[in-house]
Amino acid sequence: MKKTLVLGASPNPLRFSHKMVKSLVRHNTEVVALGSKEGEISGIKILTDKPVFKDIHTVTLYIGPKGQVALYDYILSLYPKRIIFNPGTVNEEFMKMAREKGIEVVTDCALVMLSTGKY
């Protein structure tokens, strides 16, 4: 499956980012989680720094547009094949930047995509 970075991961089980990490684990997808608070989700440690990852296929965003600005360069430096802008994260400026780098831009709910086989 597609190695996925969940950006905005939360240790709070009520958050969609938390549910996404759990769902990716259930679907046997390699997942890394970055968030503002340390924690763990289904055995996946939530990292709070900006490590360099290799072979990230998909970045799925759970950070609003204002919070994304400080992460533009970091996300683009990972050279993902796709960025999923979940509801509440759509950011025309960043979407344009990603497209200019040849990155597929998707505006959809990653959880729904995963559960319906469209991931």
Backbone as XML, in Angstrom:
<?xml version="1.0"?>
<chain id="A" units="angstrom">
  <residue number="1" name="MET">
    <atom name="N" x="0.840" y="-1.192" z="0.000"/>
    <atom name="CA" x="0.000" y="0.000" z="0.000"/>
    <atom name="C" x="0.877" y="1.244" z="0.000"/>
  </residue>
  <residue number="2" name="LYS">
    <atom name="N" x="0.268" y="2.370" z="-0.053"/>
    <atom name="CA" x="0.959" y="3.642" z="-0.202"/>
    <atom name="C" x="1.396" y="4.198" z="1.152"/>
  </residue>
  <residue number="3" name="LYS">
    <atom name="N" x="2.718" y="4.325" z="1.362"/>
    <atom name="CA" x="3.227" y="4.877" z="2.620"/>
    <atom name="C" x="2.639" y="6.266" z="2.809"/>
  </residue>
  <residue number="4" name="THR">
    <atom name="N" x="2.029" y="6.475" z="3.965"/>
    <atom name="CA" x="1.263" y="7.695" z="4.212"/>
    <atom name="C" x="1.768" y="8.439" z="5.431"/>
  </residue>
  <residue number="5" name="LEU">
    <atom name="N" x="1.873" y="9.752" z="5.291"/>
    <atom name="CA" x="2.166" y="10.639" z="6.403"/>
    <atom name="C" x="0.865" y="11.323" z="6.805"/>
  </residue>
  <residue number="6" name="VAL">
    <atom name="N" x="0.448" y="11.095" z="8.039"/>
    <atom name="CA" x="-0.729" y="11.769" z="8.587"/>
    <atom name="C" x="-0.211" y="13.006" z="9.308"/>
  </residue>
  <residue number="7" name="LEU">
    <atom name="N" x="-0.496" y="14.164" z="8.756"/>
    <atom name="CA" x="0.016" y="15.421" z="9.291"/>
    <atom name="C" x="-1.084" y="16.122" z="10.078"/>
  </residue>
  <residue number="8" name="GLY">
    <atom name="N" x="-0.816" y="16.280" z="11.382"/>
    <atom name="CA" x="-1.832" y="16.812" z="12.286"/>
    <atom name="C" x="-2.398" y="15.700" z="13.148"/>
  </residue>
  <residue number="9" name="ALA">
    <atom name="N" x="-1.623" y="14.608" z="13.255"/>
    <atom name="CA" x="-2.069" y="13.447" z="14.048"/>
    <atom name="C" x="-2.271" y="13.845" z="15.505"/>
  </residue>
  <residue number="10" name="SER">
    <atom name="N" x="-3.300" y="13.268" z="16.106"/>
    <atom name="CA" x="-3.656" y="13.607" z="17.483"/>
    <atom name="C" x="-3.838" y="12.344" z="18.319"/>
  </residue>
  <residue number="11" name="PRO">
    <atom name="N" x="-3.378" y="12.391" z="19.578"/>
    <atom name="CA" x="-3.625" y="11.257" z="20.469"/>
    <atom name="C" x="-5.089" y="11.171" z="20.925"/>
  </residue>
  <residue number="12" name="ASN">
    <atom name="N" x="-5.886" y="12.175" z="20.599"/>
    <atom name="CA" x="-7.304" y="12.218" z="20.986"/>
    <atom name="C" x="-8.106" y="11.297" z="20.059"/>
  </residue>
  <residue number="13" name="PRO">
    <atom name="N" x="-8.698" y="10.219" z="20.608"/>
    <atom name="CA" x="-9.427" y="9.271" z="19.768"/>
    <atom name="C" x="-10.668" y="9.837" z="19.080"/>
  </residue>
  <residue number="14" name="LEU">
    <atom name="N" x="-11.102" y="11.028" z="19.454"/>
    <atom name="CA" x="-12.250" y="11.642" z="18.803"/>
    <atom name="C" x="-11.880" y="12.397" z="17.527"/>
  </residue>
  <residue number="15" name="ARG">
    <atom name="N" x="-10.589" y="12.641" z="17.322"/>
    <atom name="CA" x="-10.129" y="13.396" z="16.155"/>
    <atom name="C" x="-10.047" y="12.499" z="14.922"/>
  </residue>
  <residue number="16" name="PHE">
    <atom name="N" x="-10.355" y="13.073" z="13.763"/>
    <atom name="CA" x="-10.315" y="12.304" z="12.519"/>
    <atom name="C" x="-8.905" y="11.847" z="12.171"/>
  </residue>
  <residue number="17" name="SER">
    <atom name="N" x="-7.903" y="12.638" z="12.530"/>
    <atom name="CA" x="-6.521" y="12.229" z="12.262"/>
    <atom name="C" x="-6.181" y="10.950" z="13.025"/>
  </residue>
  <residue number="18" name="HIS">
    <atom name="N" x="-6.675" y="10.828" z="14.237"/>
    <atom name="CA" x="-6.476" y="9.625" z="15.053"/>
    <atom name="C" x="-7.145" y="8.423" z="14.381"/>
  </residue>
  <residue number="19" name="LYS">
    <atom name="N" x="-8.373" y="8.640" z="13.948"/>
    <atom name="CA" x="-9.123" y="7.575" z="13.283"/>
    <atom name="C" x="-8.437" y="7.148" z="11.986"/>
  </residue>
  <residue number="20" name="MET">
    <atom name="N" x="-7.831" y="8.105" z="11.290"/>
    <atom name="CA" x="-7.154" y="7.793" z="10.032"/>
    <atom name="C" x="-5.936" y="6.904" z="10.282"/>
  </residue>
  <residue number="21" name="VAL">
    <atom name="N" x="-5.140" y="7.236" z="11.284"/>
    <atom name="CA" x="-3.969" y="6.402" z="11.596"/>
    <atom name="C" x="-4.426" y="4.984" z="11.925"/>
  </residue>
  <residue number="22" name="LYS">
    <atom name="N" x="-5.444" y="4.857" z="12.765"/>
    <atom name="CA" x="-5.959" y="3.529" z="13.117"/>
    <atom name="C" x="-6.439" y="2.769" z="11.877"/>
  </residue>
  <residue number="23" name="SER">
    <atom name="N" x="-7.126" y="3.467" z="10.996"/>
    <atom name="CA" x="-7.649" y="2.831" z="9.795"/>
    <atom name="C" x="-6.521" y="2.394" z="8.861"/>
  </residue>
  <residue number="24" name="LEU">
    <atom name="N" x="-5.503" y="3.221" z="8.721"/>
    <atom name="CA" x="-4.357" y="2.840" z="7.881"/>
    <atom name="C" x="-3.659" y="1.603" z="8.438"/>
  </residue>
  <residue number="25" name="VAL">
    <atom name="N" x="-3.514" y="1.545" z="9.755"/>
    <atom name="CA" x="-2.903" y="0.365" z="10.390"/>
    <atom name="C" x="-3.755" y="-0.872" z="10.102"/>
  </residue>
  <residue number="26" name="ARG">
    <atom name="N" x="-5.070" y="-0.745" z="10.256"/>
    <atom name="CA" x="-5.971" y="-1.872" z="9.973"/>
    <atom name="C" x="-5.880" y="-2.323" z="8.523"/>
  </residue>
  <residue number="27" name="HIS">
    <atom name="N" x="-5.595" y="-1.384" z="7.622"/>
    <atom name="CA" x="-5.479" y="-1.708" z="6.200"/>
    <atom name="C" x="-4.053" y="-2.095" z="5.803"/>
  </residue>
  <residue number="28" name="ASN">
    <atom name="N" x="-3.220" y="-2.348" z="6.816"/>
    <atom name="CA" x="-1.829" y="-2.762" z="6.580"/>
    <atom name="C" x="-1.057" y="-1.788" z="5.700"/>
  </residue>
  <residue number="29" name="THR">
    <atom name="N" x="-1.297" y="-0.505" z="5.908"/>
    <atom name="CA" x="-0.598" y="0.536" z="5.173"/>
    <atom name="C" x="0.492" y="1.111" z="6.064"/>
  </residue>
  <residue number="30" name="GLU">
    <atom name="N" x="1.687" y="1.258" z="5.526"/>
    <atom name="CA" x="2.763" y="1.869" z="6.293"/>
    <atom name="C" x="2.380" y="3.321" z="6.556"/>
  </residue>
  <residue number="31" name="VAL">
    <atom name="N" x="2.457" y="3.718" z="7.818"/>
    <atom name="CA" x="2.003" y="5.061" z="8.202"/>
    <atom name="C" x="2.986" y="5.682" z="9.181"/>
  </residue>
  <residue number="32" name="VAL">
    <atom name="N" x="3.207" y="6.986" z="8.998"/>
    <atom name="CA" x="3.948" y="7.784" z="9.960"/>
    <atom name="C" x="3.037" y="8.926" z="10.365"/>
  </residue>
  <residue number="33" name="ALA">
    <atom name="N" x="3.160" y="9.347" z="11.623"/>
    <atom name="CA" x="2.247" y="10.348" z="12.174"/>
    <atom name="C" x="3.040" y="11.516" z="12.744"/>
  </residue>
  <residue number="34" name="LEU">
    <atom name="N" x="2.660" y="12.718" z="12.346"/>
    <atom name="CA" x="3.254" y="13.935" z="12.882"/>
    <atom name="C" x="2.148" y="14.768" z="13.507"/>
  </residue>
  <residue number="35" name="GLY">
    <atom name="N" x="2.430" y="15.306" z="14.674"/>
    <atom name="CA" x="1.439" y="16.133" z="15.347"/>
    <atom name="C" x="2.101" y="17.105" z="16.298"/>
  </residue>
  <residue number="36" name="SER">
    <atom name="N" x="1.306" y="17.875" z="16.991"/>
    <atom name="CA" x="1.838" y="18.855" z="17.934"/>
    <atom name="C" x="1.981" y="18.276" z="19.338"/>
  </residue>
  <residue number="37" name="LYS">
    <atom name="N" x="1.347" y="17.124" z="19.581"/>
    <atom name="CA" x="1.434" y="16.478" z="20.893"/>
    <atom name="C" x="1.933" y="15.044" z="20.717"/>
  </residue>
  <residue number="38" name="GLU">
    <atom name="N" x="2.901" y="14.660" z="21.558"/>
    <atom name="CA" x="3.389" y="13.288" z="21.516"/>
    <atom name="C" x="2.285" y="12.332" z="21.954"/>
  </residue>
  <residue number="39" name="GLY">
    <atom name="N" x="2.388" y="11.125" z="21.501"/>
    <atom name="CA" x="1.429" y="10.099" z="21.864"/>
    <atom name="C" x="1.649" y="8.887" z="20.991"/>
  </residue>
  <residue number="40" name="GLU">
    <atom name="N" x="0.677" y="8.006" z="21.011"/>
    <atom name="CA" x="0.758" y="6.789" z="20.220"/>
    <atom name="C" x="-0.642" y="6.406" z="19.767"/>
  </residue>
  <residue number="41" name="ILE">
    <atom name="N" x="-0.707" y="5.897" z="18.552"/>
    <atom name="CA" x="-1.984" y="5.450" z="17.991"/>
    <atom name="C" x="-1.750" y="4.081" z="17.375"/>
  </residue>
  <residue number="42" name="SER">
    <atom name="N" x="-2.369" y="3.068" z="17.929"/>
    <atom name="CA" x="-2.249" y="1.704" z="17.394"/>
    <atom name="C" x="-0.800" y="1.303" z="17.160"/>
  </residue>
  <residue number="43" name="GLY">
    <atom name="N" x="0.067" y="1.658" z="18.108"/>
    <atom name="CA" x="1.473" y="1.293" z="18.002"/>
    <atom name="C" x="2.316" y="2.245" z="17.178"/>
  </residue>
  <residue number="44" name="ILE">
    <atom name="N" x="1.713" y="3.276" z="16.597"/>
    <atom name="CA" x="2.433" y="4.265" z="15.797"/>
    <atom name="C" x="2.708" y="5.479" z="16.685"/>
  </residue>
  <residue number="45" name="LYS">
    <atom name="N" x="3.988" y="5.812" z="16.853"/>
    <atom name="CA" x="4.362" y="6.963" z="17.671"/>
    <atom name="C" x="4.059" y="8.249" z="16.910"/>
  </residue>
  <residue number="46" name="ILE">
    <atom name="N" x="3.455" y="9.216" z="17.599"/>
    <atom name="CA" x="3.227" y="10.534" z="17.014"/>
    <atom name="C" x="4.503" y="11.347" z="17.222"/>
  </residue>
  <residue number="47" name="LEU">
    <atom name="N" x="5.127" y="11.723" z="16.123"/>
    <atom name="CA" x="6.344" y="12.519" z="16.166"/>
    <atom name="C" x="5.983" y="13.996" z="16.170"/>
  </residue>
  <residue number="48" name="THR">
    <atom name="N" x="6.815" y="14.813" z="16.832"/>
    <atom name="CA" x="6.506" y="16.240" z="16.930"/>
    <atom name="C" x="7.537" y="17.116" z="16.216"/>
  </residue>
  <residue number="49" name="ASP">
    <atom name="N" x="8.567" y="16.490" z="15.643"/>
    <atom name="CA" x="9.551" y="17.271" z="14.895"/>
    <atom name="C" x="9.294" y="17.110" z="13.399"/>
  </residue>
  <residue number="50" name="LYS">
    <atom name="N" x="10.255" y="17.440" z="12.587"/>
    <atom name="CA" x="10.090" y="17.331" z="11.137"/>
    <atom name="C" x="11.159" y="16.399" z="10.566"/>
  </residue>
  <residue number="51" name="PRO">
    <atom name="N" x="11.020" y="15.113" z="10.817"/>
    <atom name="CA" x="12.029" y="14.185" z="10.303"/>
    <atom name="C" x="11.963" y="14.066" z="8.777"/>
  </residue>
  <residue number="52" name="VAL">
    <atom name="N" x="13.082" y="13.658" z="8.215"/>
    <atom name="CA" x="13.133" y="13.417" z="6.779"/>
    <atom name="C" x="12.673" y="11.987" z="6.545"/>
  </residue>
  <residue number="53" name="PHE">
    <atom name="N" x="11.631" y="11.831" z="5.781"/>
    <atom name="CA" x="11.117" y="10.511" z="5.437"/>
    <atom name="C" x="11.436" y="10.228" z="3.985"/>
  </residue>
  <residue number="54" name="LYS">
    <atom name="N" x="11.606" y="8.965" z="3.682"/>
    <atom name="CA" x="11.815" y="8.550" z="2.302"/>
    <atom name="C" x="10.579" y="7.792" z="1.838"/>
  </residue>
  <residue number="55" name="ASP">
    <atom name="N" x="10.304" y="7.889" z="0.571"/>
    <atom name="CA" x="9.238" y="7.115" z="-0.052"/>
    <atom name="C" x="7.840" y="7.411" z="0.486"/>
  </residue>
  <residue number="56" name="ILE">
    <atom name="N" x="7.577" y="8.654" z="0.857"/>
    <atom name="CA" x="6.207" y="9.023" z="1.243"/>
    <atom name="C" x="5.392" y="9.131" z="-0.041"/>
  </residue>
  <residue number="57" name="HIS">
    <atom name="N" x="4.368" y="8.336" z="-0.139"/>
    <atom name="CA" x="3.492" y="8.414" z="-1.306"/>
    <atom name="C" x="2.426" y="9.488" z="-1.102"/>
  </residue>
  <residue number="58" name="THR">
    <atom name="N" x="1.791" y="9.443" z="0.076"/>
    <atom name="CA" x="0.645" y="10.321" z="0.336"/>
    <atom name="C" x="0.848" y="11.089" z="1.633"/>
  </residue>
  <residue number="59" name="VAL">
    <atom name="N" x="0.565" y="12.385" z="1.581"/>
    <atom name="CA" x="0.450" y="13.204" z="2.784"/>
    <atom name="C" x="-1.027" y="13.513" z="2.919"/>
  </residue>
  <residue number="60" name="THR">
    <atom name="N" x="-1.613" y="13.170" z="4.053"/>
    <atom name="CA" x="-3.017" y="13.500" z="4.289"/>
    <atom name="C" x="-3.066" y="14.543" z="5.405"/>
  </residue>
  <residue number="61" name="LEU">
    <atom name="N" x="-3.669" y="15.677" z="5.094"/>
    <atom name="CA" x="-3.633" y="16.840" z="5.977"/>
    <atom name="C" x="-4.821" y="16.912" z="6.932"/>
  </residue>
  <residue number="62" name="TYR">
    <atom name="N" x="-4.473" y="17.160" z="8.188"/>
    <atom name="CA" x="-5.467" y="17.421" z="9.234"/>
    <atom name="C" x="-5.080" y="18.700" z="9.970"/>
  </residue>
  <residue number="63" name="ILE">
    <atom name="N" x="-4.534" y="19.652" z="9.221"/>
    <atom name="CA" x="-4.138" y="20.957" z="9.740"/>
    <atom name="C" x="-4.790" y="21.998" z="8.843"/>
  </residue>
  <residue number="64" name="GLY">
    <atom name="N" x="-5.396" y="22.989" z="9.441"/>
    <atom name="CA" x="-6.065" y="24.030" z="8.671"/>
    <atom name="C" x="-5.093" y="24.838" z="7.824"/>
  </residue>
  <residue number="65" name="PRO">
    <atom name="N" x="-5.625" y="25.603" z="6.875"/>
    <atom name="CA" x="-4.784" y="26.375" z="5.962"/>
    <atom name="C" x="-3.752" y="27.276" z="6.638"/>
  </residue>
  <residue number="66" name="LYS">
    <atom name="N" x="-4.119" y="27.971" z="7.700"/>
    <atom name="CA" x="-3.170" y="28.865" z="8.376"/>
    <atom name="C" x="-2.005" y="28.080" z="8.964"/>
  </residue>
  <residue number="67" name="GLY">
    <atom name="N" x="-2.281" y="26.928" z="9.527"/>
    <atom name="CA" x="-1.221" y="26.102" z="10.102"/>
    <atom name="C" x="-0.329" y="25.449" z="9.065"/>
  </residue>
  <residue number="68" name="GLN">
    <atom name="N" x="-0.817" y="25.337" z="7.847"/>
    <atom name="CA" x="-0.041" y="24.705" z="6.777"/>
    <atom name="C" x="1.105" y="25.583" z="6.290"/>
  </residue>
  <residue number="69" name="VAL">
    <atom name="N" x="0.951" y="26.883" z="6.378"/>
    <atom name="CA" x="1.921" y="27.818" z="5.797"/>
    <atom name="C" x="3.346" y="27.507" z="6.268"/>
  </residue>
  <residue number="70" name="ALA">
    <atom name="N" x="3.527" y="27.297" z="7.555"/>
    <atom name="CA" x="4.861" y="27.016" z="8.100"/>
    <atom name="C" x="5.387" y="25.651" z="7.665"/>
  </residue>
  <residue number="71" name="LEU">
    <atom name="N" x="4.536" y="24.828" z="7.072"/>
    <atom name="CA" x="4.931" y="23.473" z="6.680"/>
    <atom name="C" x="5.077" y="23.292" z="5.170"/>
  </residue>
  <residue number="72" name="TYR">
    <atom name="N" x="4.799" y="24.319" z="4.392"/>
    <atom name="CA" x="4.877" y="24.192" z="2.928"/>
    <atom name="C" x="6.197" y="23.566" z="2.483"/>
  </residue>
  <residue number="73" name="ASP">
    <atom name="N" x="7.300" y="24.186" z="2.858"/>
    <atom name="CA" x="8.608" y="23.710" z="2.400"/>
    <atom name="C" x="8.892" y="22.294" z="2.882"/>
  </residue>
  <residue number="74" name="TYR">
    <atom name="N" x="8.538" y="22.012" z="4.128"/>
    <atom name="CA" x="8.770" y="20.675" z="4.668"/>
    <atom name="C" x="8.002" y="19.622" z="3.872"/>
  </residue>
  <residue number="75" name="ILE">
    <atom name="N" x="6.728" y="19.852" z="3.669"/>
    <atom name="CA" x="5.906" y="18.873" z="2.946"/>
    <atom name="C" x="6.429" y="18.678" z="1.528"/>
  </residue>
  <residue number="76" name="LEU">
    <atom name="N" x="6.712" y="19.766" z="0.843"/>
    <atom name="CA" x="7.202" y="19.663" z="-0.532"/>
    <atom name="C" x="8.558" y="18.976" z="-0.597"/>
  </residue>
  <residue number="77" name="SER">
    <atom name="N" x="9.381" y="19.122" z="0.451"/>
    <atom name="CA" x="10.709" y="18.485" z="0.471"/>
    <atom name="C" x="10.624" y="16.967" z="0.585"/>
  </residue>
  <residue number="78" name="LEU">
    <atom name="N" x="9.463" y="16.451" z="0.957"/>
    <atom name="CA" x="9.273" y="14.998" z="1.066"/>
    <atom name="C" x="8.965" y="14.365" z="-0.293"/>
  </residue>
  <residue number="79" name="TYR">
    <atom name="N" x="8.693" y="15.198" z="-1.292"/>
    <atom name="CA" x="8.364" y="14.754" z="-2.646"/>
    <atom name="C" x="7.259" y="13.695" z="-2.672"/>
  </residue>
  <residue number="80" name="PRO">
    <atom name="N" x="6.131" y="13.988" z="-2.008"/>
    <atom name="CA" x="5.044" y="13.000" z="-2.058"/>
    <atom name="C" x="4.449" y="12.939" z="-3.452"/>
  </residue>
  <residue number="81" name="LYS">
    <atom name="N" x="3.820" y="11.831" z="-3.753"/>
    <atom name="CA" x="3.128" y="11.693" z="-5.036"/>
    <atom name="C" x="1.764" y="12.372" z="-4.968"/>
  </residue>
  <residue number="82" name="ARG">
    <atom name="N" x="1.203" y="12.439" z="-3.739"/>
    <atom name="CA" x="-0.175" y="12.939" z="-3.581"/>
    <atom name="C" x="-0.324" y="13.628" z="-2.232"/>
  </residue>
  <residue number="83" name="ILE">
    <atom name="N" x="-1.130" y="14.688" z="-2.212"/>
    <atom name="CA" x="-1.534" y="15.340" z="-0.964"/>
    <atom name="C" x="-3.055" y="15.323" z="-0.934"/>
  </residue>
  <residue number="84" name="ILE">
    <atom name="N" x="-3.593" y="14.802" z="0.164"/>
    <atom name="CA" x="-5.044" y="14.790" z="0.343"/>
    <atom name="C" x="-5.420" y="15.928" z="1.290"/>
  </residue>
  <residue number="85" name="PHE">
    <atom name="N" x="-6.249" y="16.824" z="0.791"/>
    <atom name="CA" x="-6.776" y="17.927" z="1.584"/>
    <atom name="C" x="-8.146" y="17.489" z="2.096"/>
  </residue>
  <residue number="86" name="ASN">
    <atom name="N" x="-8.173" y="17.086" z="3.358"/>
    <atom name="CA" x="-9.415" y="16.652" z="3.988"/>
    <atom name="C" x="-10.325" y="17.846" z="4.224"/>
  </residue>
  <residue number="87" name="PRO">
    <atom name="N" x="-11.612" y="17.610" z="4.505"/>
    <atom name="CA" x="-12.518" y="18.725" z="4.794"/>
    <atom name="C" x="-11.933" y="19.644" z="5.871"/>
  </residue>
  <residue number="88" name="GLY">
    <atom name="N" x="-11.984" y="20.934" z="5.608"/>
    <atom name="CA" x="-11.451" y="21.920" z="6.548"/>
    <atom name="C" x="-9.993" y="22.260" z="6.323"/>
  </residue>
  <residue number="89" name="THR">
    <atom name="N" x="-9.332" y="21.575" z="5.375"/>
    <atom name="CA" x="-7.911" y="21.832" z="5.134"/>
    <atom name="C" x="-7.630" y="22.398" z="3.747"/>
  </residue>
  <residue number="90" name="VAL">
    <atom name="N" x="-8.665" y="22.573" z="2.945"/>
    <atom name="CA" x="-8.479" y="23.042" z="1.564"/>
    <atom name="C" x="-7.779" y="24.404" z="1.578"/>
  </residue>
  <residue number="91" name="ASN">
    <atom name="N" x="-6.726" y="24.508" z="0.765"/>
    <atom name="CA" x="-5.867" y="25.678" z="0.752"/>
    <atom name="C" x="-5.410" y="25.897" z="-0.689"/>
  </residue>
  <residue number="92" name="GLU">
    <atom name="N" x="-6.077" y="26.794" z="-1.391"/>
    <atom name="CA" x="-5.795" y="27.016" z="-2.817"/>
    <atom name="C" x="-4.332" y="27.372" z="-3.073"/>
  </residue>
  <residue number="93" name="GLU">
    <atom name="N" x="-3.750" y="28.195" z="-2.215"/>
    <atom name="CA" x="-2.353" y="28.588" z="-2.397"/>
    <atom name="C" x="-1.429" y="27.367" z="-2.372"/>
  </residue>
  <residue number="94" name="PHE">
    <atom name="N" x="-1.584" y="26.516" z="-1.359"/>
    <atom name="CA" x="-0.726" y="25.340" z="-1.232"/>
    <atom name="C" x="-1.037" y="24.308" z="-2.316"/>
  </residue>
  <residue number="95" name="MET">
    <atom name="N" x="-2.296" y="24.197" z="-2.680"/>
    <atom name="CA" x="-2.669" y="23.266" z="-3.743"/>
    <atom name="C" x="-1.969" y="23.654" z="-5.053"/>
  </residue>
  <residue number="96" name="LYS">
    <atom name="N" x="-1.934" y="24.941" z="-5.334"/>
    <atom name="CA" x="-1.264" y="25.419" z="-6.542"/>
    <atom name="C" x="0.230" y="25.108" z="-6.486"/>
  </residue>
  <residue number="97" name="MET">
    <atom name="N" x="0.858" y="25.345" z="-5.334"/>
    <atom name="CA" x="2.286" y="25.055" z="-5.176"/>
    <atom name="C" x="2.568" y="23.573" z="-5.411"/>
  </residue>
  <residue number="98" name="ALA">
    <atom name="N" x="1.708" y="22.725" z="-4.862"/>
    <atom name="CA" x="1.893" y="21.279" z="-5.012"/>
    <atom name="C" x="1.755" y="20.860" z="-6.473"/>
  </residue>
  <residue number="99" name="ARG">
    <atom name="N" x="0.736" y="21.371" z="-7.136"/>
    <atom name="CA" x="0.537" y="21.038" z="-8.558"/>
    <atom name="C" x="1.734" y="21.463" z="-9.402"/>
  </residue>
  <residue number="100" name="GLU">
    <atom name="N" x="2.288" y="22.622" z="-9.083"/>
    <atom name="CA" x="3.459" y="23.106" z="-9.825"/>
    <atom name="C" x="4.662" y="22.184" z="-9.656"/>
  </residue>
  <residue number="101" name="LYS">
    <atom name="N" x="4.691" y="21.429" z="-8.575"/>
    <atom name="CA" x="5.770" y="20.458" z="-8.320"/>
    <atom name="C" x="5.415" y="19.078" z="-8.864"/>
  </residue>
  <residue number="102" name="GLY">
    <atom name="N" x="4.274" y="18.969" z="-9.539"/>
    <atom name="CA" x="3.874" y="17.692" z="-10.116"/>
    <atom name="C" x="3.228" y="16.732" z="-9.134"/>
  </residue>
  <residue number="103" name="ILE">
    <atom name="N" x="2.760" y="17.264" z="-8.017"/>
    <atom name="CA" x="2.119" y="16.444" z="-6.984"/>
    <atom name="C" x="0.616" y="16.417" z="-7.227"/>
  </residue>
  <residue number="104" name="GLU">
    <atom name="N" x="0.042" y="15.221" z="-7.164"/>
    <atom name="CA" x="-1.408" y="15.082" z="-7.306"/>
    <atom name="C" x="-2.083" y="15.713" z="-6.096"/>
  </residue>
  <residue number="105" name="VAL">
    <atom name="N" x="-3.099" y="16.500" z="-6.340"/>
    <atom name="CA" x="-3.856" y="17.160" z="-5.277"/>
    <atom name="C" x="-5.261" y="16.580" z="-5.263"/>
  </residue>
  <residue number="106" name="VAL">
    <atom name="N" x="-5.673" y="16.133" z="-4.087"/>
    <atom name="CA" x="-7.002" y="15.535" z="-3.929"/>
    <atom name="C" x="-7.734" y="16.271" z="-2.811"/>
  </residue>
  <residue number="107" name="THR">
    <atom name="N" x="-8.970" y="16.685" z="-3.074"/>
    <atom name="CA" x="-9.811" y="17.255" z="-2.015"/>
    <atom name="C" x="-10.912" y="16.244" z="-1.738"/>
  </residue>
  <residue number="108" name="ASP">
    <atom name="N" x="-10.753" y="15.545" z="-0.647"/>
    <atom name="CA" x="-11.678" y="14.466" z="-0.297"/>
    <atom name="C" x="-11.422" y="14.083" z="1.152"/>
  </residue>
  <residue number="109" name="CYS">
    <atom name="N" x="-12.224" y="13.206" z="1.674"/>
    <atom name="CA" x="-12.028" y="12.670" z="3.014"/>
    <atom name="C" x="-11.225" y="11.377" z="2.884"/>
  </residue>
  <residue number="110" name="ALA">
    <atom name="N" x="-10.006" y="11.391" z="3.394"/>
    <atom name="CA" x="-9.131" y="10.221" z="3.279"/>
    <atom name="C" x="-9.742" y="8.988" z="3.944"/>
  </residue>
  <residue number="111" name="LEU">
    <atom name="N" x="-10.449" y="9.179" z="5.038"/>
    <atom name="CA" x="-11.093" y="8.043" z="5.716"/>
    <atom name="C" x="-12.120" y="7.376" z="4.807"/>
  </residue>
  <residue number="112" name="VAL">
    <atom name="N" x="-12.904" y="8.175" z="4.131"/>
    <atom name="CA" x="-13.915" y="7.632" z="3.212"/>
    <atom name="C" x="-13.208" y="6.968" z="2.029"/>
  </residue>
  <residue number="113" name="MET">
    <atom name="N" x="-12.186" y="7.614" z="1.503"/>
    <atom name="CA" x="-11.431" y="7.036" z="0.389"/>
    <atom name="C" x="-10.901" y="5.646" z="0.756"/>
  </residue>
  <residue number="114" name="LEU">
    <atom name="N" x="-10.345" y="5.542" z="1.958"/>
    <atom name="CA" x="-9.775" y="4.272" z="2.407"/>
    <atom name="C" x="-10.858" y="3.208" z="2.579"/>
  </residue>
  <residue number="115" name="SER">
    <atom name="N" x="-11.972" y="3.596" z="3.161"/>
    <atom name="CA" x="-13.038" y="2.611" z="3.434"/>
    <atom name="C" x="-13.770" y="2.162" z="2.173"/>
  </residue>
  <residue number="116" name="THR">
    <atom name="N" x="-13.702" y="2.981" z="1.119"/>
    <atom name="CA" x="-14.417" y="2.622" z="-0.118"/>
    <atom name="C" x="-13.476" y="2.069" z="-1.202"/>
  </residue>
  <residue number="117" name="GLY">
    <atom name="N" x="-12.205" y="1.915" z="-0.857"/>
    <atom name="CA" x="-11.255" y="1.346" z="-1.815"/>
    <atom name="C" x="-10.736" y="2.341" z="-2.836"/>
  </residue>
  <residue number="118" name="LYS">
    <atom name="N" x="-10.955" y="3.648" z="-2.623"/>
    <atom name="CA" x="-10.493" y="4.670" z="-3.565"/>
    <atom name="C" x="-9.163" y="5.285" z="-3.142"/>
  </residue>
  <residue number="119" name="TYR">
    <atom name="N" x="-8.543" y="4.733" z="-2.107"/>
    <atom name="CA" x="-7.315" y="5.295" z="-1.573"/>
    <atom name="C" x="-6.155" y="4.959" z="-2.483"/>
  </residue>
</chain>
